[in-house]
Amino acid sequence: MPVIYQVAVIGSGPAGLSAAGRAAFYDRQQREQNPQHDYTHILLESFDKPSKTIQRYQKGKHVMAEPGFLALRSDFEFAAGSRETILGGWEKRVVEQDVNIRYGSEVVKVTGAKGDFCVVLKDGTEIHAEHVVLAIGLEGNPRKLGVPGEDYPLVQYTLDDPMAHHNETVVVVGAGDSAIENALGLVKQNKVAILNRRDEFSRAKEGNLSAILAANSDPSIALTCYYSTGVKEIVKAEDGSYLITLNTAEGEESFPCDRVIARLGGVPPRGFVESIGVEFPNDKPGAIPALTGQYESNVPGLYIIGSLAGYPLIKQAMNQGYDVIEYILGHDIKPADHPLLELQFKLLPYIKEVDDLVKLFQQRIPMFREMNALQFRELVIESDILVSYEPGAMFDEVEAESAKIKQQLAKQNPSPRYTKIIRAGDYIYKDGDFSNSFFTIIEGVVEVSLPNTKQTVSHGRGQFFGEASLLSGRPREGNAIAGKDCILVETPRRTMIKLMNSNDEVREGIDLIFVVRTLQKHVAPKLSIAQLSEFAARIQQKTFDAGSKLFVEGEQGSSLHIIRSGSVTLTRNKDQPVVVAQLHSGKMVGEMALMGDPVRRETAVATVATETIELDRKSFVKMVQADTSCIETLQENASERALNHSTMESRPEVGSVMQFLMDEGLGEATNCLIIDENLCVGCDNCETACAETHDGISRLDRKSGGSYAELHVPISCRHCELPHCMKDCPPNAIHRAPSGEVFIDSSCIGCGNCESNCPYDVIKLAYDAPKKPSLWSWMLLGKGNGPGEESGYTPDDAAKAKGKKAVKCDACMNLPSGPACVNACPTGAAVRMNPDQFIELVEVR
């Protein structure tokens, strides 16, 4: 009779090693009582060493122990360290733990059922087991480039040793940790370009994020980061060299290339997995098998863990390996993230277990139902859970409990999230707030008022809201008020952007509702979501680089645009363009061509990188005919806009001033400093007051910056709609206040990413300034240099130990009197304003 193991683990990556290590632990326990006890487990590995995937990491690679908030649960140790250190420790541990591992054992087939699976090896050997754990990962199935030239020999999908390549031009394709680490390893002795098809490295760990951005900003390092870029093709020349062509945000770019390293992740070995009987939820290449909360597939007795289960992080995979053996043995254990979720759910009005609540939350949000269960759990952990109670004894009791939890967690750093308590009827956000988180509703109703109307829209269970500010960076429009017994999930923007970049269903769901609500707001408020969804499905979303034209004066117009993010400048007169309007996200542009003469009267130019929703004439007419309630408003707005544009055209000098402001980047500003040079006396009180307000370091450079028509735009923060500085901040130290100010908190690590990303040079890295003598000591005794920033100061030892940190204007958000620079100006020359006030400013010139 063949030996039937209790469990056969296939694959000795982090997940498989951890699973086998846990099984070996129980075998050792049994052997202490019965020395004749034989192995009940077997670990099958096709390679000649454990963890083939990590063996193939580049030499010297620093492996991170993420996610940081999660505790490790495994019989194998794991902490951040070099590839060699980790592998050496694991190989030693395999022997110490007496893991029954069989190398050179490639599995080609799995048959049978729970209680008697037959695992067939390439050499014909059959292994029998009651349970099978698939921990085979995705490394052997890399995702291809999918472009002409992908099969040329210069294209590779792994990198063993970066130091083996010298003086080459290398293109690394990908935005994940592997791509970043390959690029950083190669750039020491090569010229490297890394291509990111998104506009930020949203999937990278913080350490890698800091490193790649620091390298990109260092002029001495031959690294170029391409954003919103992909490979178009690779062509082989007659002399045997290769030319790569990229599709960038600015158009096509080609250059000679010696090597292409594609790190686009892996795809599941679907044919093999399906041959066992495992089902996938859909036909998409990146789909992962449907699993229970205990990692069991639809095939009873067959479990899937690690990358194939949808989550490639080492610590998470090792926890799964530990847990799956416990589940197979019938032990009642909780997942490693259980305490974190328990804390978030603690004050909810439910009597349910944590795992049951996670399932309930996911079931109640249709958009998240297709997510992998592990990914959804992490999303919840990274979000805030809000619950509303009506004022009264229950609210007082829960609020007191919340205060106790807050006190208990005060010493933990970082402090875990716990349930946030609000009163029924409280504002979730207010009209004009600059928050950009995303809300999903688990229970109850949220009332959201429509801007500039008396109408409100009710959002209930399973719906979401807040997507407009998430996508555009614009302040909230309307008030959101919590009803009684509301339960909401509030997810930070960075988490949502990462999710949208990796999950098509989530991105498409958010995009659809954004379009529907935009149409509801501008064109057809009385049509249902179902009716508007039919129109939304036919609408095109367009992307325009800065300086690109949406349409041109004189051409026939057949569509209108609703600005999703960015801003658009309208000009008249092709020969000598005159600015007649500047429109930001949330506004319509080009609708006048659909409401009368179809000839375009202006040229529309994207002031910054801009996304729009384009609505064609046929769809517009159908919507207006189906809901006539907005016709009068649309006509009035079109007439008013035509009059304003004609007025601006008749005063070209005003348009020229407006063009200057747009050229200075104020089209994406929400709060900018402008100085009237007719009134400015050059006293520099503004800079002095700024330094005195901010611990001796000025955030303002009055003398620098552009000037035109006696208006001066100094070097000072514009508090952009979508702040460039917030992109790729590793510790997430840059925030936006509800009133719009962008500020940096004390968690800044001084990496310089924000300084590099800001196109307006308003951020600098600086040591803490030494403490100066008091004002009275200066005035009466002559001590020190007086008020303001001390030029070229020498930092003390404490400041040097702390290191340089990023400093920028925060618009004096904590001063009741407002910005110090404005208050200190003796002549009223300095003013802070938003783009909606520019017309008033330039008209008085």
NORCOR-V106057 format. One record per run of one state. SS is the DSSP state (a for helix, b for strand, c for the rest). FROM is the first residue (numbers start at 0). LEN is the number of residues. Records with the same first field share a line. If there is no record, write none. Layout:
BEGIN
SS: FROM-LEN  FROM-LEN
END
This chain:
BEGIN
c: 0-3  10-3  33-7  44-7  55-6  63-17  96-4  102-4  113-2  121-4  134-7  142-5  148-6  156-5  164-4  173-3  186-4  196-9  217-5  227-2  236-5  248-2  257-1  262-3  266-3  275-4  280-8  289-6  296-5  304-1  309-4  328-9  345-8  364-1  368-4  382-1  389-3  409-10  423-3  429-8  443-2  449-6  459-4  465-1  472-7  482-4  491-1  502-1  522-6  536-3  544-4  551-4  556-2  565-1  572-5  584-3  589-1  594-4  599-3  606-3  626-1  649-2  663-2  668-3  676-8  693-7  708-2  715-8  726-7  736-5  744-8  757-6  766-8  781-15  802-2  807-12  824-5  833-1  843-2
b: 3-7  40-4  61-2  80-2  100-2  106-7  115-6  125-9  141-1  147-1  154-2  168-5  190-6  222-5  229-7  241-7  250-7  258-4  265-1  279-1  288-1  295-1  301-3  383-6  419-4  426-3  437-6  445-4  455-4  463-2  479-3  486-5  539-5  548-3  555-1  558-7  566-6  577-7  587-2  598-1  602-4  609-7  671-5  700-8  710-5  733-3  741-3  763-3  804-3  829-4
a: 13-20  51-4  82-14  161-3  176-10  205-12  269-6  305-4  313-15  337-8  353-11  365-3  372-10  392-17  466-6  492-10  503-19  528-8  590-4  616-10  627-22  651-12  665-3  684-9  723-3  752-5  774-7  796-6  819-5  834-9
END
